[in-house]
Amino acid sequence: MNNNERELLRFTTAGSVDDGKSTLIGRLLYDSKSIFQDQMSAIEKSSQSKGLSHVDLSMLTDGLRDEREQGITIDVAYRYFSTPKRKFIIADSPGHIQYTRNMVTGASSANLALILVDVRKGVIEQTKRHSFIASLLQIPHIIVCINKMDLVDFSEEEYNKVVKEYEAFAYKMTTKDVRFIPISALHGDNVVEKSENMPWYDGRSLLSTLETIHIASDENYIDMRFPVQTVIRPHNDEFHDFRGYAGRVASGTIRVGDVVNILPSGFESTVKSIHTFDGDLEEAYPPMSVTVTLEDDIDVSRGDMLVKKNNQPQATQDLDIMLCWLNTKPSNPRAKYYLRHTSNEVKAMIKEIVYKIDVNTLSRSEDVSQLGVNDIARVRLRTTKPIFADEYRDNRITGSLILIDETTNETVAAGMINF
């Protein structure tokens, strides 16, 4: 299998300050041979100068923390590594409550959330908050790494206690695939190799789980949605009559010969051809970027969407959404914003804040008049013209949106659509 054919798994990591997240990521990178020799030499030297008997792998990720301490905010650090089986992108989010928005950003496109729990502390508020955000963002898979097993003599009893505690809280979540792995990030137990210290654990190591977990069905291949990003009309004689619509397949499959409707006009046509940089295709599926041509000469522009005739998104001007407020400036009641949904942009107004969620206790407060940074709330929006949307749980692309401040052009909030 060549390098480009390997499946890509995106995962987000979350944990509280001292539960060994940096060490775990460092261990994954180190044991999967994903770091350069000069990086390794520098870390070995630094560990010796600190008088440590082991190599401090957390330094692989903590270089960024120094920058954070100097007042440079690093929102989410993305790291890339690969094994012969898969390619990986890690979105490493800060764990503190004031970085809730950063975790939402880092987790929004993840297939999997990796949540770290210190076996001695068990399920704490941050564990619940990170799990709630993972569930809110409909991340399909959660792996709970129960860390520092070496500090409880690799006790099965202590591990089971934390598993029970997590399960008691997790039954309320929408994520159905939750797995538990007992690890010691410091010593590498069950991180890349199976641990000999825990013969009672019969599951896979963390890396083996990451390599084999089934993610192909995470994409929606049923509801065909093709938001048009740009119209391609070459100005040369060779392609004088060419008119193509370029974009990324959000969901479903689009094939040559398919009968499609163009929204919002509702006109019907047939897919004539599908072009890519590497040649023509008979069909395209998510997340491919392609250019589609149609049999009929119809006026199609950016923000329009191609859908199958008998499977259409909902056209609506009234949206019920879960919103995460990202901006340091609070929301204004009834203020107008630009709403960007796929490649479409309309004006919108926050009509009502139904309730705000306390991400630590999951309790709801009503009678809220405005939202501040990191707040997560259920709100109702009204748009100036209809958008074509699906529920977020059915389609993470056509079910999500962002709000942009009209005057500053800053992105102020990100939302997930419910109907």
C-alpha positions in Angstrom: 0.0 0.0 0.0 1.5 3.3 -0.9 1.8 6.3 1.4 -1.2 8.1 0.0 -3.6 5.2 0.3 -3.2 4.8 4.0 -6.3 5.9 5.9 -6.1 9.1 7.9 -7.3 9.1 11.5 -7.7 12.4 13.3 -7.8 12.3 17.1 -8.0 14.8 19.8 -6.4 14.5 23.2 -7.7 15.9 26.5 -6.7 15.6 30.1 -6.1 17.7 33.1 -2.7 19.2 33.9 -0.7 16.5 35.6 -2.2 13.3 34.2 0.6 12.6 31.7 -0.8 13.7 28.4 2.4 15.2 27.2 4.3 12.0 28.2 1.7 9.9 26.4 2.0 11.8 23.1 5.7 11.8 23.5 5.7 8.0 24.1 3.5 7.5 21.0 5.8 9.6 18.8 8.9 8.0 20.2 7.9 4.4 20.2 6.4 4.7 16.7 9.7 6.1 15.5 8.1 9.4 14.5 10.8 11.8 15.9 14.1 12.8 14.5 17.4 11.7 16.1 18.5 15.2 16.8 15.2 15.9 18.7 15.9 12.7 20.7 19.5 13.6 21.5 18.4 17.1 22.7 15.8 15.5 25.0 18.3 13.0 26.4 20.7 15.7 27.2 18.0 17.9 28.8 16.8 14.9 30.9 20.4 14.2 32.1 20.9 17.9 33.0 17.7 17.7 35.1 19.2 14.7 36.9 16.4 12.3 35.7 17.1 8.6 35.5 14.8 8.3 32.4 14.3 10.2 29.2 11.5 12.8 29.8 9.3 12.3 26.7 6.9 15.0 27.8 9.6 17.5 26.5 8.6 16.5 22.9 5.3 18.4 23.4 6.2 20.8 26.2 8.3 23.1 24.0 5.0 24.7 23.1 4.2 25.3 26.8 7.2 27.6 27.2 5.8 29.7 24.4 2.4 29.8 26.1 4.1 31.0 29.3 5.6 33.8 27.4 2.2 35.1 26.6 1.9 33.6 23.1 -1.3 31.7 22.9 -1.1 28.4 21.1 -4.7 27.3 20.6 -4.4 23.7 19.5 -1.1 22.1 18.6 -1.4 19.7 15.7 1.1 16.8 15.4 1.5 14.3 12.6 2.8 10.8 12.7 2.3 7.6 10.8 2.8 3.9 11.0 2.8 1.4 8.1 -1.0 0.9 8.7 -2.3 4.5 9.1 -1.5 8.2 9.1 -2.5 10.2 12.2 -3.2 13.8 13.1 -3.2 14.6 16.8 -5.1 17.8 17.9 -3.6 18.4 21.3 -5.9 20.8 23.2 -5.2 22.6 26.4 -7.1 21.1 29.4 -8.1 24.1 31.4 -11.7 25.4 31.6 -10.7 28.7 30.0 -9.7 26.8 26.9 -13.1 25.1 26.3 -13.3 26.9 22.9 -9.9 25.5 21.9 -11.0 22.0 22.7 -14.1 22.5 20.6 -11.9 23.7 17.7 -9.5 20.9 18.0 -12.1 18.2 18.3 -14.5 19.4 15.6 -13.1 17.2 12.8 -11.8 14.3 14.9 -12.8 10.7 14.4 -11.8 9.8 18.0 -11.2 11.5 21.4 -8.5 10.2 23.6 -9.3 11.0 27.2 -6.7 10.6 29.9 -7.6 9.7 33.5 -5.2 9.4 36.4 -6.1 6.0 38.0 -5.5 7.5 41.5 -7.8 10.4 41.0 -10.5 8.7 38.9 -13.2 10.6 37.0 -12.8 14.3 37.9 -14.7 17.4 36.6 -12.3 17.8 33.7 -12.9 14.2 32.6 -16.6 14.9 32.5 -16.2 18.2 30.7 -13.9 16.7 28.0 -16.2 13.8 27.6 -19.3 16.0 27.3 -17.6 18.1 24.6 -16.6 15.0 22.7 -20.2 13.8 22.9 -21.6 17.2 21.9 -19.3 17.2 18.9 -20.6 13.7 18.0 -17.0 12.3 18.0 -17.8 8.6 17.0 -15.2 6.9 19.2 -13.7 7.6 22.7 -10.7 5.8 24.2 -10.3 6.3 27.9 -6.6 5.8 28.8 -6.4 5.0 32.5 -2.9 6.2 33.2 -0.2 5.9 36.0 -1.1 2.2 36.5 2.5 1.8 37.7 1.7 3.9 40.8 -1.0 1.4 41.9 1.1 -1.7 41.2 -0.9 -2.4 38.0 -3.9 -3.3 40.0 -6.9 -4.7 38.1 -9.2 -3.7 40.9 -8.1 0.0 40.8 -8.6 0.0 37.0 -12.1 -1.6 37.2 -13.1 1.0 39.8 -12.3 3.9 37.4 -14.0 2.0 34.5 -17.2 1.7 36.6 -17.1 5.3 37.6 -16.7 6.5 34.0 -19.5 4.2 32.7 -21.9 5.5 35.4 -21.4 9.0 34.0 -21.1 8.1 30.3 -24.4 6.4 29.8 -25.9 9.9 29.2 -23.6 10.6 26.3 -24.3 10.1 22.6 -21.0 8.4 21.9 -21.6 4.7 21.9 -18.1 3.3 21.1 -16.2 3.9 24.4 -13.1 1.8 25.1 -10.8 1.6 28.1 -7.1 0.9 28.2 -4.9 0.7 31.3 -1.5 2.3 30.6 1.6 3.7 32.0 2.7 6.5 29.7 6.0 7.0 31.6 7.1 3.4 31.2 5.3 2.6 27.9 2.9 -0.1 29.3 0.1 -0.7 26.7 1.0 2.4 24.7 2.7 0.9 21.7 3.5 -2.6 23.0 1.3 -4.8 25.2 2.4 -4.7 28.8 3.7 -7.8 30.6 2.8 -6.1 33.9 -1.0 -6.4 33.3 -1.6 -10.0 32.1 -5.3 -9.5 33.3 -5.9 -7.0 30.4 -6.7 -8.9 27.2 -7.3 -5.9 24.9 -5.0 -4.2 22.4 -2.4 -1.6 23.2 -3.3 2.1 22.4 -1.4 2.3 19.1 -2.8 -1.0 18.0 -6.3 0.3 18.8 -5.6 3.5 16.9 -4.4 1.5 13.9 -7.3 -0.9 13.8 -10.4 1.0 15.0 -13.0 1.0 12.2 -13.5 4.6 10.9 -14.6 4.0 7.3 -18.3 4.2 8.4 -17.8 7.5 10.3 -18.5 9.3 7.0 -22.1 9.7 5.8 -22.2 7.9 2.4 -26.0 8.1 2.1 -27.1 11.8 1.9 -25.3 13.3 -1.2 -24.4 16.9 -0.5 -22.0 18.9 -2.8 -21.7 22.5 -1.8 -20.3 24.6 -4.7 -17.2 26.5 -3.7 -16.4 28.1 -7.1 -17.4 28.0 -10.8 -14.6 27.2 -13.2 -14.8 28.8 -16.6 -11.5 28.8 -18.5 -11.0 31.7 -20.9 -9.2 29.9 -23.6 -10.5 28.4 -26.9 -9.6 24.9 -26.1 -12.2 24.8 -23.2 -14.4 27.5 -24.6 -17.7 25.8 -23.4 -16.4 24.3 -20.2 -18.3 25.2 -17.1 -17.4 23.2 -14.0 -18.5 23.5 -10.3 -15.7 22.9 -7.9 -16.1 21.8 -4.3 -15.6 19.1 -1.7 -18.1 16.2 -1.4 -19.6 16.8 2.1 -21.4 13.4 2.2 -22.9 10.7 0.1 -21.5 9.7 -3.3 -21.9 11.5 -6.6 -21.7 9.6 -9.8 -21.7 10.4 -13.5 -25.3 10.0 -14.7 -26.9 10.9 -11.4 -29.9 13.2 -11.6 -29.3 16.1 -9.2 -31.2 19.2 -8.0 -29.4 22.5 -7.6 -30.4 24.3 -4.5 -31.8 26.9 -3.9 -33.3 27.2 -7.5 -34.5 23.6 -7.5 -33.5 23.1 -11.1 -32.8 19.5 -12.2 -29.9 18.2 -14.3 -27.7 15.2 -14.8 -24.0 14.8 -13.8 -22.0 14.8 -17.1 -18.4 14.4 -15.7 -16.3 14.5 -12.6 -12.8 15.9 -12.9 -9.9 15.9 -10.5 -6.3 17.0 -10.8 -5.3 13.4 -11.4 -7.9 12.7 -14.1 -11.6 12.0 -14.5 -13.7 9.8 -12.2 -16.9 7.9 -12.5 -17.8 8.6 -8.8 -16.6 10.8 -5.9 -17.2 10.5 -2.2 -16.2 12.4 1.0 -13.8 14.1 1.6 -12.7 14.3 -2.1 -12.4 17.7 -3.8 -13.6 17.5 -7.4 -15.1 19.6 -10.3 -18.5 18.5 -11.5 -20.0 19.4 -14.9 -23.7 19.1 -15.7 -25.6 18.2 -18.9 -27.7 21.4 -18.8 -26.6 25.0 -18.9 -28.0 26.2 -15.5 -27.0 29.2 -13.5 -25.0 27.7 -10.5 -22.8 29.8 -8.2 -20.8 29.7 -5.0 -23.1 28.8 -2.0 -25.4 26.6 -4.1 -25.6 22.9 -3.3 -26.0 19.8 -5.5 -28.2 17.1 -3.9 -30.0 14.0 -5.1 -33.5 14.4 -6.3 -35.1 12.2 -3.7 -32.8 13.1 -0.7 -32.8 16.7 0.2 -31.6 18.7 3.2 -34.0 20.9 5.1 -34.5 24.4 3.8 -35.0 26.7 6.9 -34.6 30.2 8.2 -35.2 29.2 11.8 -32.3 27.3 13.4 -32.1 25.6 16.7 -28.4 25.1 17.5 -25.9 24.3 20.2 -23.5 27.2 20.1 -20.0 27.6 21.5 -19.1 31.3 22.0 -15.5 31.8 20.9 -15.0 35.5 21.2 -13.8 37.5 24.2 -16.4 40.1 23.4 -19.8 38.8 24.7 -22.8 38.3 22.4 -25.3 41.2 22.0 -29.0 40.4 22.3 -30.6 40.5 18.8 -27.3 41.6 17.2 -26.8 40.7 13.5 -24.0 38.4 12.3 -22.9 36.8 9.1 -23.7 33.1 9.2 -21.4 30.9 7.2 -22.7 27.4 6.4 -20.7 25.2 3.9 -19.8 27.8 1.2 -23.0 29.8 1.7 -23.1 33.1 3.7 -26.3 34.8 4.9 -27.1 37.3 7.6 -28.5 36.0 10.9 -29.7 37.2 14.3 -29.7 35.4 17.6 -33.4 35.4 18.5 -33.2 33.6 21.8 -30.8 31.9 24.2 -32.8 28.9 25.4 -30.4 27.8 28.1 -26.7 27.8 28.9 -24.8 24.6 29.9 -22.3 24.5 32.8 -19.7 22.2 31.2 -18.5 21.0 34.6 -21.8 19.9 36.1 -23.9 19.6 32.9 -26.6 21.6 34.6 -28.6 24.2 32.5 -29.3 27.8 33.4 -32.2 29.6 31.8 -32.9 33.4 31.7 -29.5 34.1 30.1 -29.3 37.3 28.1 -25.8 37.1 26.6 -23.0 34.6 26.0 -19.4 35.1 27.1 -16.2 33.4 25.9 -16.2 29.5 26.2 -20.0 29.5 27.0 -21.9 26.6 25.4 -25.6 27.2 24.9 -28.7 26.2 23.0 -29.9 29.2 20.9 -32.4 30.0 18.2 -31.3 31.9 15.2 -33.2 33.5 12.3 -31.5 33.9 8.9 -32.4 36.5 6.2 -32.8 33.7 3.6 -33.1 29.9 3.8 -30.1 27.7 4.3 -30.0 24.0 3.3 -29.0 22.1 6.4 -29.0 18.6 8.0 -28.8 17.7 11.6 -25.3 17.8 13.0 -25.5 14.2 14.2 -26.4 13.1 10.6 -23.8 15.3 8.8 -21.0 17.1 10.6 -20.4 19.4 7.5 -23.9 20.5 6.5 -24.9 20.4 10.2 -22.3 22.9 11.4 -22.0 26.7 11.0 -20.0 29.7 12.2 -21.0 33.2 13.1 -18.9 36.2 12.0 -19.0 39.7 13.5 -20.3 42.1 10.8 -17.9 44.9 11.8 -14.7 43.2 12.7 -15.0 40.0 10.5 -13.9 37.9 13.5 -15.4 34.4 13.9 -17.4 34.8 17.2 -19.1 31.4 17.5 -19.4 27.9 16.1 -22.6 25.9 16.1 -24.2 22.5 15.6 -27.7 22.3 14.1 -30.6 20.4 15.8 -34.1 20.3 14.3 
